[in-house]
Amino acid sequence: MAPRLPVPDLPVANHDDVDSMLSRKFGKEVANYFSGSPLNRVSFLRTDHTFLSAALNHSTTSFLLFNKLNPLTKDPTQLAFATFSDVKPLIGSDPYQQDEKEIVKAYNSSAFTPQLIFLGLDDRNKEGLVYKDAYRGAPFFALDVTPQKHIVAEAEKVIEKVTKDTGFTFAEGRMNLSLHAQEAAIYAEARHMLDWNSRNPFCAQCGQPTLSTNAGWKRSCPPTDSANLPGGATSTTPETPRERASCATRQGISNLSFPRTDPTVIMAVVSADGERILLGRGGKWPKYWYSTLAGFLEPAESVEEAVRREVWEESGIHVGRVVIHSTQPWPYPANLMIGAVGQAIPDGENIHLGNDAELEDAKWFTLEEVREALRVGTSGLGEDAGPGYKEGDLRLPPSTAIAHQLLKGVVHGGFLAGVVDRPSI
Amino acid sequence: MAPRLPVPDLPVANHDDVDSMLSRKFGKEVANYFSGSPLNRVSFLRTDHTFLSAALNHSTTSFLLFNKLNPLTKDPTQLAFATFSDVKPLIGSDPYQQDEKEIVKAYNSSAFTPQLIFLGLDDRNKEGLVYKDAYRGAPFFALDVTPQKHIVAEAEKVIEKVTKDTGFTFAEGRMNLSLHAQEAAIYAEARHMLDWNSRNPFCAQCGQPTLSTNAGWKRSCPPTDSANLPGGATSTTPETPRERASCATRQGISNLSFPRTDPTVIMAVVSADGERILLGRGGKWPKYWYSTLAGFLEPAESVEEAVRREVWEESGIHVGRVVIHSTQPWPYPANLMIGAVGQAIPDGENIHLGNDAELEDAKWFTLEEVREALRVGTSGLGEDAGPGYKEGDLRLPPSTAIAHQLLKGVVHGGFLAGVVDRPSI
């Protein structure tokens, strides 16, 4: 049997569909928006240039294009994809022709190639690439077509080709996107990876320029440079590239070379008696809008410790028990949201905003207020609340936010409903 | 009431103590080794130079010294701490005298100051610092005393002072450390932070040198430089510092400026019938030694997706349901281990090591084999198994490893014992 990831075979649909399908297949797993990707990343093939060449130029291959981190879309709910022939003028006929060692050896810091990322194989497509009789599916890539450096003219041509007469546009700003769940997951992977590459053109260890390798999943610090550097070059031919200063990332493996994901805790805090929920609000949010507290996990903290620290720092509340609920990738720019439910300790429920000045307000709400807000008061930050919402009542984030899922977990059937009521093996 | 983190008031003890104390106080929370810090980080005070000055020079202040990332210890189970007067020759009488804006403005890339980190306040010490009548405890700092650059002589003097006639040594290598649980958590915070600073002397966004700020918790990319750079300086007086190239990290907030923690998944996988457990081994491990599979979470994956991908890539096994069990900070160099239990799907239990070549072997073990190994076959990687171990039987990691806790969770009372059997509110 060919290896196949047990990804649920979902129709492209909205968040609730993913949720219920995963529940049927995997038990009570809460699948949050931006997770649920249909792609098999086959991460071990990212260094296999024969595979990458084949994947690049297959009849089923799709390219998700980004202009300044904005994806090409058909409409706010659907991505648009380009073909290899669309992007060939920009990336050449085969950027994976050489193996990686040769590419590193030939490194030239004065060259600029648009960032290309291999995303994975969609094995739902039965016409997809078959590699080594073991890995199959339609290949997906992400490509940065932002007009910049010496690719301005070619990039603009590609942009014109994919937008002219198609109605496709580069969606500006995340508030204008409401992608169906599976495309949201593909978009999240692509955006996170393009953003990471664009933030790391230099090596934090030695300060020298880095090179994209591993099909976009690594930034290498090459030992030599074939460029004629202004004011400092000693070599003029590619045969005798300049030696660069030594760098610790070339000895062994350094996390600096690999994509960064920032673990973040986000938590619904219930009162000691389980009757109320703590919510907070930022100063720029719409009136009456609250959400769960959140913050970055710090070095050498467990998730539970990060939850207790963040809640105390932002609201003064002392949390005892913490239960992890579910997780959500969040590609703005690079977060893993770890959703938890915490319970305040009986003598620690007094709100005090004076420690950290992050929140404009924090407040205890009854379960009933939260239940009602989940029913009629949810919306995106820039949108109006739903029909039935009464001005002055609590407003909450939409179902695509893990905050919403956490609150749902708490108020419908007790906060442990989504965590504990799993059928046991 | 003064704000106080609800950290359990534990005696310095071993891992099992932390585990049972946390269980009593917080319900069935599994506290792994390296978590359970007694320190309140008061993270919002890291930019308050008045607080930092007071914390630095208090009668209860402790400095944990590191030489090449090795901590000063009394013996393998206990850290040794230095006083302000010990380190004053190296850091000066008050490195926090100026506020941060002034420090950034005065940035001079040719200066070198040893890395200093504020770790937190231990509020169990009733003689500790009291700040603004709200924050109290004995301050803890970490300091890098590695002899380097132009501090070689002063650093060597400090090292001599703290080791001569004390019997204290800088523990070499993590295999030689078996710190009591709470000191392990302090050490983990300090090591993670010192390592992060030492890996990031340059800005990955622009390639220019960075400056430690926020009491060691941030690396800033200053807009000017007062150094006389060799071959390129245009200014000679600090009054007219050289403007540096622009950098995106100075506009708004960039994650590059803040410590990095890499989320990692580690998982006990049980067979579809719940009777066996999947374990794997690396090529360099002692004979018969196995552990749970593990790997880095990638951008835009939920924890559950990362577990399924890693298990399939490393072993060919297809995992369905995934339950998060507990988390563990792991400061080698910068991981958050997210422990999970997964269940193979019925037709996905065939082991295939050919996808990713990471493991030397992967194998299904019976619950009884794992139970017996937890009883007599656990030890550190470099140690012998316990008494009662029979050559040829399974060996497993010690209780300080989350792998051990995951397996314990599975074989004692069913894998959901630690996750599901919580008293509901």
Boltz contact constraints between the chains, C-beta under 6 A:
constraints:
  - contact:
      token1: [A, 5]
      token2: [B, 312]
      max_distance: 6.0
  - contact:
      token1: [A, 6]
      token2: [B, 318]
      max_distance: 6.0
  - contact:
      token1: [A, 6]
      token2: [B, 320]
      max_distance: 6.0
  - contact:
      token1: [A, 6]
      token2: [B, 345]
      max_distance: 6.0
  - contact:
      token1: [A, 26]
      token2: [B, 320]
      max_distance: 6.0
  - contact:
      token1: [A, 26]
      token2: [B, 321]
      max_distance: 6.0
  - contact:
      token1: [A, 27]
      token2: [B, 321]
      max_distance: 6.0
  - contact:
      token1: [A, 29]
      token2: [B, 304]
      max_distance: 6.0
  - contact:
      token1: [A, 35]
      token2: [B, 302]
      max_distance: 6.0
  - contact:
      token1: [A, 35]
      token2: [B, 305]
      max_distance: 6.0
  - contact:
      token1: [A, 44]
      token2: [B, 355]
      max_distance: 6.0
  - contact:
      token1: [A, 44]
      token2: [B, 356]
      max_distance: 6.0
  - contact:
      token1: [A, 188]
      token2: [B, 300]
      max_distance: 6.0
  - contact:
      token1: [A, 189]
      token2: [B, 300]
      max_distance: 6.0
  - contact:
      token1: [A, 192]
      token2: [B, 299]
      max_distance: 6.0
  - contact:
      token1: [A, 192]
      token2: [B, 300]
      max_distance: 6.0
  - contact:
      token1: [A, 193]
      token2: [B, 299]
      max_distance: 6.0
  - contact:
      token1: [A, 199]
      token2: [B, 205]
      max_distance: 6.0
  - contact:
      token1: [A, 199]
      token2: [B, 256]
      max_distance: 6.0
  - contact:
      token1: [A, 200]
      token2: [B, 204]
      max_distance: 6.0
  - contact:
      token1: [A, 202]
      token2: [B, 204]
      max_distance: 6.0
  - contact:
      token1: [A, 202]
      token2: [B, 207]
      max_distance: 6.0
  - contact:
      token1: [A, 204]
      token2: [B, 200]
      max_distance: 6.0
  - contact:
      token1: [A, 204]
      token2: [B, 202]
      max_distance: 6.0
  - contact:
      token1: [A, 204]
      token2: [B, 204]
      max_distance: 6.0
  - contact:
      token1: [A, 205]
      token2: [B, 199]
      max_distance: 6.0
  - contact:
      token1: [A, 207]
      token2: [B, 202]
      max_distance: 6.0
  - contact:
      token1: [A, 207]
      token2: [B, 207]
      max_distance: 6.0
  - contact:
      token1: [A, 255]
      token2: [B, 262]
      max_distance: 6.0
  - contact:
      token1: [A, 256]
      token2: [B, 199]
      max_distance: 6.0
  - contact:
      token1: [A, 259]
      token2: [B, 299]
      max_distance: 6.0
  - contact:
      token1: [A, 260]
      token2: [B, 260]
      max_distance: 6.0
  - contact:
      token1: [A, 261]
      token2: [B, 263]
      max_distance: 6.0
  - contact:
      token1: [A, 261]
      token2: [B, 299]
      max_distance: 6.0
  - contact:
      token1: [A, 262]
      token2: [B, 255]
      max_distance: 6.0
  - contact:
      token1: [A, 263]
      token2: [B, 261]
      max_distance: 6.0
  - contact:
      token1: [A, 263]
      token2: [B, 263]
      max_distance: 6.0
  - contact:
      token1: [A, 263]
      token2: [B, 336]
      max_distance: 6.0
  - contact:
      token1: [A, 274]
      token2: [B, 425]
      max_distance: 6.0
  - contact:
      token1: [A, 299]
      token2: [B, 192]
      max_distance: 6.0
  - contact:
      token1: [A, 299]
      token2: [B, 193]
      max_distance: 6.0
  - contact:
      token1: [A, 299]
      token2: [B, 259]
      max_distance: 6.0
  - contact:
      token1: [A, 299]
      token2: [B, 261]
      max_distance: 6.0
  - contact:
      token1: [A, 300]
      token2: [B, 188]
      max_distance: 6.0
  - contact:
      token1: [A, 300]
      token2: [B, 189]
      max_distance: 6.0
  - contact:
      token1: [A, 300]
      token2: [B, 192]
      max_distance: 6.0
  - contact:
      token1: [A, 300]
      token2: [B, 329]
      max_distance: 6.0
  - contact:
      token1: [A, 300]
      token2: [B, 331]
      max_distance: 6.0
  - contact:
      token1: [A, 301]
      token2: [B, 329]
      max_distance: 6.0
  - contact:
      token1: [A, 302]
      token2: [B, 35]
      max_distance: 6.0
  - contact:
      token1: [A, 302]
      token2: [B, 327]
      max_distance: 6.0
  - contact:
      token1: [A, 303]
      token2: [B, 327]
      max_distance: 6.0
  - contact:
      token1: [A, 304]
      token2: [B, 29]
      max_distance: 6.0
  - contact:
      token1: [A, 305]
      token2: [B, 35]
      max_distance: 6.0
  - contact:
      token1: [A, 312]
      token2: [B, 5]
      max_distance: 6.0
  - contact:
      token1: [A, 316]
      token2: [B, 3]
      max_distance: 6.0
  - contact:
      token1: [A, 318]
      token2: [B, 6]
      max_distance: 6.0
  - contact:
      token1: [A, 320]
      token2: [B, 26]
      max_distance: 6.0
  - contact:
      token1: [A, 321]
      token2: [B, 26]
      max_distance: 6.0
  - contact:
      token1: [A, 321]
      token2: [B, 27]
      max_distance: 6.0
  - contact:
      token1: [A, 324]
      token2: [B, 324]
      max_distance: 6.0
  - contact:
      token1: [A, 327]
      token2: [B, 302]
      max_distance: 6.0
  - contact:
      token1: [A, 327]
      token2: [B, 303]
      max_distance: 6.0
  - contact:
      token1: [A, 329]
      token2: [B, 300]
      max_distance: 6.0
  - contact:
      token1: [A, 329]
      token2: [B, 301]
      max_distance: 6.0
  - contact:
      token1: [A, 331]
      token2: [B, 300]
      max_distance: 6.0
  - contact:
      token1: [A, 336]
      token2: [B, 263]
      max_distance: 6.0
  - contact:
      token1: [A, 345]
      token2: [B, 6]
      max_distance: 6.0
  - contact:
      token1: [A, 355]
      token2: [B, 44]
      max_distance: 6.0
  - contact:
      token1: [A, 356]
      token2: [B, 44]
      max_distance: 6.0
  - contact:
      token1: [A, 414]
      token2: [B, 424]
      max_distance: 6.0
  - contact:
      token1: [A, 416]
      token2: [B, 424]
      max_distance: 6.0
  - contact:
      token1: [A, 420]
      token2: [B, 420]
      max_distance: 6.0
  - contact:
      token1: [A, 424]
      token2: [B, 416]
      max_distance: 6.0
  - contact:
      token1: [A, 425]
      token2: [B, 274]
      max_distance: 6.0
